[in-house]
Amino acid sequence: MRPAGLPPLTSPEDLHAIERVPLGDRDLALTTYDLLVRAAQRWPDAPCSLWIPDPAAIEQHVTVTYGALLDRVHAIAHALHALGTGREDAVTLMAPNCGDLLAATLAAEAIGIAAPVNAALDVRHVAHLIRLTGSRVLLTAGPELDAPLWTRLLDSAAGLGIGTLVALPPDGQDRATAPELEGRPGLRTVRLDDLVDSGPPSPAQLPAAPPAPDDLAAFFHTGGTTGAPKVAAHTHRNQAVMAWSLAVAGGSGTGQSIVAGLPLFHVNALLVTALAPMVTGARSIWPGPRGYRDPDLYASFWKLVERYRPRAMSAVPTVYAFLAAVPVDADISSLEAPVVGAAPLPDGVRRAFAQATGVQLLEGYGLTEGTCAASATLPGDVRTGSVGLRLPYQTVTAAEIDEAGGRIRPLPAGETGELVIGGPTVFAGYLRRDGDRRRVCSDGVVVDGLLRTGDLGCVVDDRVHLRGRQKDVIIRGGHNIDPAVIEDALLSHPAVTAAAAVGRPDRSSGEVPVAFVSLATAQVTVAELLAWAGERISEPAARPKLITVVDAIPLTDIGKPFKPALRETAAARHFRDELAEGGIGAVEVGVAHENGRLTVRLTGPGAVGEAAAVLRAYDVDVRTGGDDVRTGGDDIRIEGADTRTARQEVQR
């Protein structure tokens, strides 16, 4: 059923028909606050979101209507205003998913600027983000929702420069049972409910003028696993237009549902599963504070689908890989639009999910700097090799970039180049700080209004085809190798459950491809896997030089393969072998990516100088002395660590 009031979008012809009406002539909400106000006026008593506190008890949930959400946003906005938050002030939000986290995010956007943060980040990266944004208020999980997180922030708040720490409750908590909060000298700790109670009763509007379309709405950080995270600035127009576009591209209609299991510090969670449903009056189902990161969810997931009858869900490929291995023990006929994005979708996962469920995955493409999505696969329009139709009012083009002159030359349809995106959802820029001055600038990532994505691909008939990530491309003797070619070949083996290919340093070729796999059975050998890949990869240069079996591919907090850890592990192992062959075995080798360069640190009692001379034949930075080696991101110790340890560190 097509949502009322939205133009049809089933083909490129529909896309062109939509764009014949100028965006400015459409009656759209252009701020996230106005989007919520309109939804609350149209469907005040309709469920906006269902919050399931415990995924092991899926029958129990807390329902929030559109009217109730607007009331809560008004109340929290007044509380934030009383703390000194104004239009230019950022509010840091760092907690597992819960109803008040969503309401607080929208309230922060309505009165100031929301700054969601991944709770798994190292404290020093949180400090970096807070310094950039200038936030002095931090909303986080109270001790009942996430005790370790609360304690960690309580102990580090002084170093973070935070003056007020606000505790969010778990969904369904009885306020009367909440104990008194622990405090620290010079730090105010307060429960959100108590903060709200100190404001005006049942405020019906914001305490200040509503935001304008071009006001900043949010600061979303990107990265944080290979260096200091960047902070992308979104305007209200960015987010509101994106929400409308996503709804047009297949959003669920009034009364329909979408499963929302990604963390709210990620743009997909906020845009796809929170804001887009507001355009049509749909509802979001939030399965537990940890969402898809909670292993307990998978045992009950199909029962959850049967119970709540969602039409859609949005997740990353690893989630669908896990679900494909869970027997379908329920009626899941309502599920028509399982949307996948944030990382390339392996063909093996696509096939396995379709075989297990009878439902095709709908792949999309986008990035934080584009506010979320640039293309989406429409139901019934799955095309092999395509990540969908570009979204309305966006341009997506493959281009050749003149790095010296900073010019962009569009390529003909079908030719591969760097994808560039234009339109109203291109972000305002990255956040920078010059002393006490905060500024937003594009730093060359936006050229002539076009966003450089760093992704390789082509566009044919308005459909986008990916050809790999520039920084993930393996360059062997000047020849570009798409790691997906290797990964897809390995994933086609029935024993392989996950695969990741990376480049390993090589003296003569610069890089050679190697792969890491996890297996469902120990019966297959590495030699058999090498032969399997060799038979299925037509290009000899792309055949992996080495395959390493690991317990699990390291993942980021939202389930993307964490390839820097694999590159570092592969490089460190190779360098150790290289030195051992030369009779240098006592030196310890640590590898990390620093400022885009592979860096080797040599320590130990052995012949450090001799080892450095050997390794300088590679295109790496070699350093000697010091203690251990850590990445610039999440303090992943590479020396003496396997990829399983790296994965645990990333997800802590």
C-alpha positions as CSV (number, residue, x, y, z in Angstrom):
1,M,0.0,0.0,0.0
2,R,1.5,3.3,-1.1
3,P,1.7,5.9,1.7
4,A,-0.9,8.7,1.1
5,G,0.4,12.0,-0.2
6,L,3.7,10.7,-1.5
7,P,4.5,10.5,-5.3
8,P,5.0,7.0,-6.7
9,L,8.6,5.9,-7.2
10,T,9.0,2.6,-9.0
11,S,11.3,3.4,-11.9
12,P,13.6,6.0,-13.4
13,E,10.6,7.5,-15.2
14,D,8.8,8.1,-11.8
15,L,12.0,9.7,-10.5
16,H,12.1,12.2,-13.4
17,A,8.4,12.9,-12.9
18,I,9.0,13.7,-9.3
19,E,11.9,16.1,-10.1
20,R,9.8,18.0,-12.7
21,V,8.2,19.6,-9.6
22,P,10.8,21.8,-7.9
23,L,11.6,20.8,-4.4
24,G,10.8,24.2,-3.2
25,D,7.2,23.9,-4.5
26,R,6.5,20.8,-2.4
27,D,4.9,21.3,1.0
28,L,7.6,19.5,3.0
29,A,8.8,19.9,6.6
30,L,12.2,21.4,6.4
31,T,13.3,20.9,10.0
32,T,13.2,17.8,12.1
33,Y,11.1,19.7,14.7
34,D,8.5,20.7,12.1
35,L,8.5,17.1,10.9
36,L,7.5,15.9,14.3
37,V,5.0,18.6,14.8
38,R,3.2,17.7,11.6
39,A,3.2,14.0,12.5
40,A,1.8,14.8,16.0
41,Q,-1.0,16.9,14.4
42,R,-2.0,14.3,11.9
43,W,-1.7,11.2,14.1
44,P,-1.6,12.3,17.7
45,D,-2.7,8.9,19.1
46,A,-1.0,6.6,16.6
47,P,2.1,4.7,17.9
48,C,5.3,6.4,16.8
49,S,7.6,3.8,18.4
50,L,7.5,0.6,20.4
51,W,10.4,0.1,22.9
52,I,11.2,-3.5,23.9
53,P,13.4,-3.4,27.1
54,D,14.4,-7.0,26.9
55,P,14.7,-8.9,23.5
56,A,14.3,-12.2,25.4
57,A,10.8,-11.0,26.4
58,I,9.5,-9.6,23.1
59,E,5.8,-9.4,24.3
60,Q,6.7,-6.6,26.7
61,H,7.0,-3.2,25.2
62,V,6.5,0.5,25.9
63,T,4.4,2.4,23.4
64,V,5.0,6.1,22.6
65,T,2.5,7.9,20.4
66,Y,3.3,10.8,18.1
67,G,1.5,13.2,20.5
68,A,3.4,11.8,23.5
69,L,6.8,12.1,21.7
70,L,6.2,15.7,20.9
71,D,5.2,16.4,24.5
72,R,8.4,14.7,25.7
73,V,10.5,16.7,23.2
74,H,9.0,19.9,24.5
75,A,9.7,19.0,28.1
76,I,13.3,17.9,27.5
77,A,13.9,21.0,25.3
78,H,12.8,23.2,28.3
79,A,15.2,21.2,30.6
80,L,18.1,21.7,28.2
81,H,17.3,25.4,27.8
82,A,17.4,25.7,31.6
83,L,20.9,24.2,31.5
84,G,22.0,27.0,29.2
85,T,21.6,25.3,25.8
86,G,20.9,27.7,22.9
87,R,20.7,27.4,19.2
88,E,24.5,27.2,18.7
89,D,25.2,24.9,21.6
90,A,25.8,21.2,21.2
91,V,24.4,18.5,23.5
92,T,26.3,15.2,23.7
93,L,24.2,12.1,23.8
94,M,25.9,8.8,24.6
95,A,23.7,5.9,25.6
96,P,22.2,2.6,24.4
97,N,18.9,2.9,22.5
98,C,15.9,3.9,24.6
99,G,12.8,6.0,24.2
100,D,14.3,9.0,26.0
101,L,17.5,8.9,23.9
102,L,15.4,9.5,20.8
103,A,13.3,12.2,22.4
104,A,16.4,13.9,23.8
105,T,18.1,13.8,20.4
106,L,15.1,15.5,18.8
107,A,14.9,18.0,21.6
108,A,18.6,18.8,21.3
109,E,18.0,19.4,17.5
110,A,15.0,21.6,18.3
111,I,16.7,23.8,20.8
112,G,20.4,23.5,19.9
113,I,22.5,20.8,18.1
114,A,22.5,17.1,18.9
115,A,25.9,15.4,19.1
116,P,25.4,11.6,19.3
117,V,28.4,9.6,20.3
118,N,29.3,5.9,20.1
119,A,29.4,4.6,23.7
120,A,32.2,2.2,22.7
121,L,34.7,5.0,21.9
122,D,37.7,5.4,24.0
123,V,37.5,8.2,26.6
124,R,40.2,10.2,24.8
125,H,38.1,10.2,21.6
126,V,35.0,11.3,23.5
127,A,37.1,14.1,24.9
128,H,38.2,15.0,21.3
129,L,34.6,15.1,20.2
130,I,33.4,17.2,23.1
131,R,36.3,19.6,22.5
132,L,35.3,20.0,18.9
133,T,31.6,20.4,19.6
134,G,32.0,22.6,22.7
135,S,29.4,20.6,24.5
136,R,29.1,21.1,28.3
137,V,26.1,18.8,28.9
138,L,26.2,15.0,28.4
139,L,23.1,12.8,28.4
140,T,24.0,9.2,29.0
141,A,22.7,5.9,30.3
142,G,21.8,6.0,34.0
143,P,23.2,3.1,36.2
144,E,20.0,1.1,35.7
145,L,20.4,1.2,31.9
146,D,24.2,0.7,31.5
147,A,26.1,0.7,34.8
148,P,29.6,0.4,33.4
149,L,29.0,3.3,31.0
150,W,27.6,5.5,33.7
151,T,30.6,4.8,36.0
152,R,33.1,5.3,33.2
153,L,31.7,8.7,32.4
154,L,31.2,9.7,36.0
155,D,34.9,9.1,36.6
156,S,36.1,10.9,33.4
157,A,33.6,13.8,33.3
158,A,36.1,16.3,34.8
159,G,38.6,15.5,32.1
160,L,36.0,15.7,29.5
161,G,35.1,19.3,30.5
162,I,31.5,18.3,31.3
163,G,29.6,20.2,34.0
164,T,26.3,18.3,33.9
165,L,25.8,14.6,33.5
166,V,22.2,13.6,32.9
167,A,21.1,10.0,33.5
168,L,18.6,8.5,31.0
169,P,16.3,5.7,32.4
170,P,15.6,2.3,30.8
171,D,12.3,2.0,29.2
172,G,9.5,1.0,31.6
173,Q,11.5,2.0,34.7
174,D,9.5,2.7,37.9
175,R,10.8,6.1,39.0
176,A,10.0,5.3,42.6
177,T,12.6,2.5,42.6
178,A,15.4,4.6,41.2
179,P,18.2,5.1,43.8
180,E,20.0,8.4,44.4
181,L,22.7,9.1,41.8
182,E,26.4,9.0,42.8
183,G,28.2,12.3,42.2
184,R,31.7,13.7,41.9
185,P,33.2,17.0,43.1
186,G,32.5,19.8,40.6
187,L,30.0,17.7,38.6
188,R,26.3,17.9,38.7
189,T,24.5,14.5,38.2
190,V,20.8,14.5,37.7
191,R,18.2,12.2,36.4
192,L,16.4,13.3,33.2
193,D,13.0,13.0,34.9
194,D,14.0,15.2,37.8
195,L,15.4,17.7,35.3
196,V,12.2,17.7,33.4
197,D,10.1,18.0,36.6
198,S,12.0,21.2,37.5
199,G,10.7,22.9,34.3
200,P,7.2,24.1,33.4
201,P,4.4,21.5,33.6
202,S,3.3,20.2,30.2
203,P,4.9,22.8,27.9
204,A,3.1,23.0,24.6
205,Q,6.0,24.7,22.7
206,L,9.7,25.2,22.6
207,P,11.3,27.7,25.1
208,A,12.8,29.6,22.2
209,A,12.2,30.2,18.5
210,P,12.0,26.9,16.4
211,P,15.0,26.1,14.3
212,A,15.3,27.3,10.7
213,P,15.9,25.0,7.7
214,D,19.6,26.0,7.4
215,D,20.4,25.9,11.1
216,L,22.7,23.1,12.2
217,A,20.7,20.1,13.6
218,A,23.4,17.5,14.4
219,F,27.0,16.6,14.6
220,F,27.6,13.0,13.6
221,H,31.1,11.6,14.1
222,T,32.5,9.2,11.5
223,G,35.3,6.8,12.0
224,G,37.0,6.6,15.3
225,T,38.6,3.3,14.6
226,T,41.7,4.3,12.7
227,G,42.3,7.8,14.1
228,A,40.6,10.7,15.7
229,P,37.0,10.7,14.4
230,K,35.8,13.4,12.0
231,V,32.6,15.3,12.9
232,A,30.1,15.8,10.1
233,A,27.6,18.7,10.4
234,H,24.0,18.2,9.3
235,T,21.5,21.0,8.8
236,H,17.8,20.6,9.5
237,R,17.2,20.8,5.7
238,N,19.6,18.0,5.2
239,Q,17.8,15.7,7.6
240,A,14.2,16.7,6.8
241,V,14.6,16.3,3.0
242,M,16.4,13.0,3.5
243,A,13.6,11.7,5.7
244,W,11.1,12.6,2.9
245,S,13.2,11.0,0.2
246,L,13.6,7.8,2.1
247,A,9.8,7.7,2.7
248,V,9.2,8.2,-1.0
249,A,11.6,5.4,-1.9
250,G,9.6,2.8,0.0
251,G,8.8,4.0,3.5
252,S,6.1,2.2,5.3
253,G,2.7,3.8,5.5
254,T,0.4,4.7,8.4
255,G,0.0,1.8,10.8
256,Q,2.9,-0.2,9.2
257,S,6.2,-0.9,11.1
258,I,10.0,-1.0,10.6
259,V,12.4,-2.8,12.9
260,A,15.0,-0.3,14.2
261,G,18.0,-2.2,15.7
262,L,21.0,0.0,14.8
263,P,22.4,2.4,17.5
264,L,21.1,5.9,17.5
265,F,24.6,7.4,17.1
266,H,24.4,6.1,13.5
267,V,22.7,8.2,10.8
268,N,20.8,5.1,9.5
269,A,19.1,4.6,12.8
270,L,18.0,8.2,13.1
271,L,17.1,8.9,9.5
272,V,15.8,5.6,8.2
273,T,14.1,4.2,11.2
274,A,13.1,7.2,13.2
275,L,12.6,10.3,11.0
276,A,11.5,8.7,7.7
277,P,8.5,6.9,9.4
278,M,7.3,10.3,10.7
279,V,6.6,11.4,7.1
280,T,3.9,8.7,6.7
281,G,2.8,8.0,10.3
282,A,4.5,4.6,10.5
283,R,6.0,3.2,13.7
284,S,9.4,2.0,14.7
285,I,10.1,-1.1,16.7
286,W,13.2,-0.9,18.9
287,P,14.3,-4.4,20.1
288,G,16.3,-3.7,23.2
289,P,18.9,-1.2,24.2
290,R,21.7,-3.0,22.3
291,G,19.5,-3.8,19.3
292,Y,21.3,-5.9,16.7
293,R,24.4,-6.0,18.9
294,D,22.6,-8.1,21.4
295,P,23.1,-11.9,20.7
296,D,19.9,-12.7,22.6
297,L,17.9,-10.9,19.9
298,Y,18.6,-13.4,17.2
299,A,17.0,-16.4,19.0
300,S,13.7,-14.5,19.2
301,F,13.9,-12.3,16.1
302,W,11.5,-14.3,13.8
303,K,9.0,-14.5,16.7
304,L,9.3,-10.7,17.0
305,V,8.5,-10.3,13.3
306,E,5.4,-12.6,13.8
307,R,4.3,-10.6,16.8
308,Y,4.7,-7.1,15.5
309,R,4.2,-7.7,11.8
310,P,6.9,-5.2,10.5
311,R,6.9,-4.5,6.8
312,A,10.5,-3.4,6.8
313,M,13.8,-3.5,8.7
314,S,17.1,-1.8,8.3
315,A,20.4,-3.4,9.1
316,V,24.0,-4.1,8.0
317,P,25.2,-7.2,6.1
318,T,26.5,-9.0,9.2
319,V,23.0,-8.8,10.8
320,Y,21.5,-10.5,7.8
321,A,24.3,-13.1,7.8
322,F,23.5,-14.0,11.4
323,L,19.7,-14.1,10.6
324,A,20.2,-16.3,7.6
325,A,21.7,-18.9,10.0
326,V,18.6,-18.8,12.3
327,P,15.9,-21.2,11.4
328,V,12.6,-19.4,10.5
329,D,10.2,-20.6,13.2
330,A,7.5,-18.1,12.8
331,D,5.2,-16.4,10.3
332,I,7.3,-13.6,8.7
333,S,5.1,-12.9,5.7
334,S,4.7,-9.3,6.7
335,L,8.4,-8.6,6.0
336,E,8.7,-7.2,2.5
337,A,11.5,-4.7,2.6
338,P,14.7,-5.8,4.5
339,V,17.0,-2.9,3.8
340,V,20.7,-3.3,3.9
341,G,23.4,-0.7,3.8
342,A,26.5,0.8,5.6
343,A,28.8,-1.9,4.1
344,P,29.0,-3.8,0.8
345,L,26.6,-6.8,0.7
346,P,28.4,-10.1,-0.1
347,D,26.6,-12.2,-2.7
348,G,26.8,-15.1,-0.3
349,V,24.8,-13.2,2.4
350,R,22.3,-12.1,-0.2
351,R,21.7,-15.7,-1.4
352,A,21.7,-17.2,2.1
353,F,19.1,-14.7,3.4
354,A,16.8,-15.2,0.4
355,Q,17.1,-19.0,0.6
356,A,16.3,-18.9,4.3
357,T,13.5,-16.5,4.3
358,G,12.2,-16.2,0.7
359,V,12.7,-12.4,0.9
360,Q,15.2,-10.5,-1.2
361,L,17.5,-7.9,0.5
362,L,17.1,-4.4,-0.7
363,E,20.6,-2.8,-0.9
364,G,21.1,0.9,-0.5
365,Y,24.1,3.2,-0.6
366,G,25.1,6.3,1.3
367,L,27.3,7.9,3.8
368,T,27.2,10.2,6.8
369,E,28.4,13.2,4.8
370,G,25.4,12.7,2.4
371,T,23.1,12.7,5.5
372,C,22.4,9.0,5.0
373,A,21.4,7.6,1.7
374,A,22.1,8.4,-2.0
375,S,20.4,5.4,-3.6
376,A,17.9,2.7,-2.6
377,T,16.7,-0.5,-4.1
378,L,12.9,-0.3,-4.5
379,P,10.8,-3.4,-3.7
380,G,10.5,-5.5,-6.8
381,D,13.4,-3.8,-8.5
382,V,16.4,-5.8,-7.4
383,R,19.1,-5.6,-10.0
384,T,22.3,-7.7,-9.8
385,G,25.3,-5.4,-9.1
386,S,23.2,-2.4,-8.4
387,V,22.7,-0.6,-5.0
388,G,19.5,1.0,-6.2
389,L,18.0,4.0,-7.9
390,R,19.4,7.4,-6.9
391,L,17.0,9.3,-4.5
392,P,14.9,12.2,-5.7
393,Y,16.6,15.6,-6.0
394,Q,20.1,14.1,-5.6
395,T,22.6,13.7,-8.4
396,V,25.0,10.7,-8.3
397,T,27.8,10.7,-10.9
398,A,31.0,8.8,-11.6
399,A,33.8,11.3,-12.1
400,E,37.4,11.8,-12.8
401,I,39.1,14.0,-10.2
402,D,41.9,16.4,-11.0
403,E,43.6,16.3,-7.6
404,A,46.0,19.1,-8.6
405,G,43.4,21.5,-9.9
406,G,40.6,20.4,-7.7
407,R,38.3,19.9,-10.7
408,I,35.7,17.2,-11.2
409,R,35.0,15.8,-14.7
410,P,31.9,13.7,-15.0
411,L,32.3,10.5,-16.9
412,P,29.9,9.0,-19.4
413,A,27.3,6.5,-18.2
414,G,28.7,3.1,-17.4
415,E,32.3,4.3,-16.9
416,T,33.9,3.8,-13.5
417,G,35.2,6.7,-11.4
418,E,34.8,8.2,-8.0
419,L,31.2,8.7,-7.1
420,V,30.2,12.3,-6.4
421,I,26.8,13.4,-5.0
422,G,25.0,16.7,-5.3
423,G,21.7,18.1,-3.9
424,P,20.1,19.3,-0.7
425,T,21.3,16.4,1.4
426,V,25.1,17.1,1.0
427,F,26.3,18.0,4.5
428,A,27.4,21.4,5.6
429,G,31.0,20.2,6.2
430,Y,33.3,18.9,8.8
431,L,33.6,20.5,12.2
432,R,36.9,22.3,13.0
433,R,38.1,24.3,15.9
434,D,40.6,27.2,15.8
435,G,41.3,27.9,19.4
436,D,38.0,29.0,20.9
437,R,36.3,29.3,17.5
438,R,34.2,26.5,16.1
439,R,33.7,26.4,12.4
440,V,32.3,24.1,9.7
441,C,34.2,23.7,6.5
442,S,34.2,21.2,3.6
443,D,38.0,20.8,3.4
444,G,37.9,19.9,-0.3
445,V,35.5,17.0,0.2
446,V,32.8,19.2,-1.3
447,V,33.9,20.7,-4.7
448,D,31.5,22.9,-6.6
449,G,28.7,21.7,-4.5
450,L,29.5,18.0,-5.2
451,L,30.4,15.6,-2.4
452,R,33.4,13.4,-3.0
453,T,32.5,10.0,-1.6
454,G,35.8,8.2,-2.0
455,D,33.8,5.3,-3.4
456,L,34.4,3.9,-6.9
457,G,31.4,3.1,-9.1
458,C,29.3,3.9,-12.2
459,V,25.8,5.1,-12.9
460,V,23.6,3.6,-15.6
461,D,19.9,4.7,-16.0
462,D,20.0,6.5,-12.6
463,R,21.0,3.2,-10.9
464,V,24.2,3.2,-8.9
465,H,26.8,0.4,-9.2
466,L,29.6,0.2,-6.7
467,R,33.1,-0.9,-7.7
468,G,34.8,-0.7,-4.4
469,R,36.2,1.8,-1.9
470,Q,39.2,3.8,-2.9
471,K,41.0,3.2,0.4
472,D,40.0,-0.5,0.4
473,V,41.3,-1.1,-3.2
474,I,44.3,-3.4,-3.2
475,I,47.0,-2.0,-5.5
476,R,49.2,-4.7,-6.8
477,G,52.0,-3.4,-9.1
478,G,49.8,-0.4,-10.1
479,H,46.8,-2.7,-10.8
480,N,43.6,-2.0,-8.8
481,I,42.0,-5.1,-7.2
482,D,38.5,-4.8,-5.8
483,P,38.5,-6.9,-2.5
484,A,34.9,-7.8,-3.1
485,V,36.0,-10.1,-6.0
486,I,38.0,-12.1,-3.5
487,E,35.4,-12.0,-0.7
488,D,32.6,-13.1,-3.0
489,A,34.6,-16.1,-4.3
490,L,35.4,-17.2,-0.8
491,L,31.9,-16.6,0.5
492,S,30.6,-18.9,-2.2
493,H,32.3,-21.8,-0.4
494,P,29.7,-23.6,1.8
495,A,32.1,-23.7,4.8
496,V,32.9,-20.0,4.8
497,T,30.7,-17.8,7.1
498,A,32.6,-14.5,6.7
499,A,35.5,-13.2,4.6
500,A,37.5,-10.1,4.3
501,A,40.3,-9.3,1.8
502,V,43.0,-6.7,2.4
503,G,46.3,-5.7,0.9
504,R,49.5,-6.9,2.5
505,P,52.8,-5.0,1.9
506,D,55.1,-6.6,-0.7
507,R,58.6,-5.6,-1.8
508,S,58.1,-5.9,-5.5
509,S,54.4,-5.3,-6.0
510,G,53.7,-2.7,-3.3
511,E,50.7,-4.9,-2.1
512,V,49.4,-8.4,-2.6
513,P,45.9,-9.6,-1.7
514,V,45.5,-11.8,1.4
515,A,42.2,-12.9,3.0
516,F,40.8,-13.7,6.4
517,V,37.9,-16.1,6.8
518,S,35.8,-17.6,9.5
519,L,34.5,-21.2,9.0
520,A,31.4,-23.2,10.0
521,T,33.5,-26.3,10.1
522,A,37.1,-27.2,10.6
523,Q,37.0,-29.9,7.9
524,V,38.1,-27.6,5.1
525,T,41.8,-26.7,4.7
526,V,43.5,-23.5,3.7
527,A,44.9,-25.2,0.7
528,E,41.4,-26.2,-0.4
529,L,40.2,-22.6,0.1
530,L,43.1,-21.2,-2.0
531,A,42.2,-23.7,-4.8
532,W,38.5,-22.7,-4.5
533,A,39.3,-19.0,-4.8
534,G,41.7,-19.6,-7.6
535,E,39.1,-21.4,-9.7
536,R,36.6,-18.7,-9.2
537,I,38.7,-15.6,-9.6
538,S,39.5,-15.2,-13.3
539,E,42.2,-12.5,-12.8
540,P,45.4,-14.1,-11.5
541,A,46.6,-10.9,-9.8
542,A,43.4,-10.9,-7.6
543,R,43.9,-14.4,-6.3
544,P,44.8,-14.3,-2.6
545,K,48.4,-14.9,-1.7
546,L,47.5,-16.2,1.7
547,I,44.3,-17.1,3.6
548,T,44.1,-17.0,7.4
549,V,41.4,-18.7,9.4
550,V,40.1,-16.6,12.4
551,D,37.4,-17.2,14.9
552,A,35.6,-14.1,13.7
553,I,36.2,-11.2,11.4
554,P,36.8,-8.1,13.5
555,L,33.8,-5.7,13.4
556,T,33.1,-2.1,14.2
557,D,30.3,-1.3,16.7
558,I,27.6,-1.3,14.0
559,G,28.8,-4.5,12.3
560,K,31.1,-3.2,9.5
561,P,34.2,-5.3,8.9
562,F,37.1,-3.6,10.6
563,K,39.7,-3.9,7.9
564,P,42.4,-1.8,9.5
565,A,42.9,-4.4,12.2
566,L,43.3,-7.1,9.5
567,R,45.7,-5.0,7.4
568,E,47.8,-4.4,10.5
569,T,47.7,-8.1,11.5
570,A,48.7,-9.2,8.0
571,A,51.5,-6.7,7.8
572,A,52.9,-7.5,11.2
573,R,52.9,-11.2,10.5
574,H,54.6,-10.7,7.1
575,F,57.3,-8.4,8.6
576,R,58.0,-10.9,11.4
577,D,58.4,-13.7,8.8
578,E,60.6,-11.4,6.6
579,L,62.9,-10.6,9.5
580,A,63.0,-14.2,10.7
581,E,64.1,-15.4,7.3
582,G,67.0,-12.9,7.6
583,G,67.9,-14.3,11.0
584,I,66.4,-11.3,12.9
585,G,64.0,-12.9,15.3
586,A,64.3,-11.0,18.6
587,V,62.8,-7.7,17.5
588,E,59.2,-7.1,18.2
589,V,57.1,-5.7,15.4
590,G,54.0,-3.6,15.8
591,V,52.0,-2.1,12.9
592,A,49.4,0.7,12.9
593,H,47.8,3.1,10.5
594,E,48.7,6.7,11.4
595,N,47.6,9.6,9.3
596,G,46.9,7.4,6.3
597,R,50.3,5.8,6.4
598,L,51.2,2.3,7.5
599,T,53.7,2.6,10.4
600,V,56.0,-0.1,11.8
601,R,57.4,0.3,15.3
602,L,60.4,-1.9,16.2
603,T,61.2,-2.7,19.8
604,G,63.1,-5.3,21.8
605,P,66.6,-6.3,22.6
606,G,67.5,-7.5,19.1
607,A,69.0,-5.8,16.1
608,V,66.6,-3.0,15.8
609,G,68.7,-1.0,13.4
610,E,69.3,-3.9,11.1
611,A,65.6,-4.7,11.1
612,A,64.7,-1.1,10.3
613,A,67.1,-1.2,7.3
614,V,65.3,-4.3,6.0
615,L,61.8,-2.9,6.4
616,R,62.6,0.4,4.8
617,A,62.6,-1.3,1.5
618,Y,58.8,-1.2,1.9
619,D,56.6,1.8,1.5
620,V,56.1,2.2,5.2
621,D,57.1,4.5,8.0
622,V,59.6,2.7,10.3
623,R,60.1,3.9,13.9
624,T,62.2,2.4,16.6
625,G,62.0,2.5,20.4
626,G,59.0,3.0,22.6
627,D,56.8,0.6,24.3
628,D,53.7,-1.1,22.8
629,V,52.0,-0.1,19.5
630,R,48.4,0.9,19.4
631,T,46.1,2.2,16.6
632,G,45.1,5.8,16.6
633,G,41.5,4.8,17.0
634,D,40.2,2.5,19.7
635,D,43.5,1.4,21.4
636,I,43.6,-1.9,19.6
637,R,46.8,-3.6,20.7
638,I,48.2,-5.3,17.6
639,E,51.4,-6.6,19.0
640,G,50.8,-10.2,20.1
641,A,47.1,-9.9,19.5
642,D,45.0,-11.9,17.2
643,T,42.0,-10.6,15.3
644,R,39.6,-12.0,17.9
645,T,41.2,-9.8,20.5
646,A,41.0,-6.8,18.2
647,R,37.3,-7.5,17.6
648,Q,36.6,-7.6,21.4
649,E,38.5,-4.3,21.8
650,V,36.5,-2.6,19.1
651,Q,33.2,-3.7,20.5
652,R,33.9,-3.0,24.2
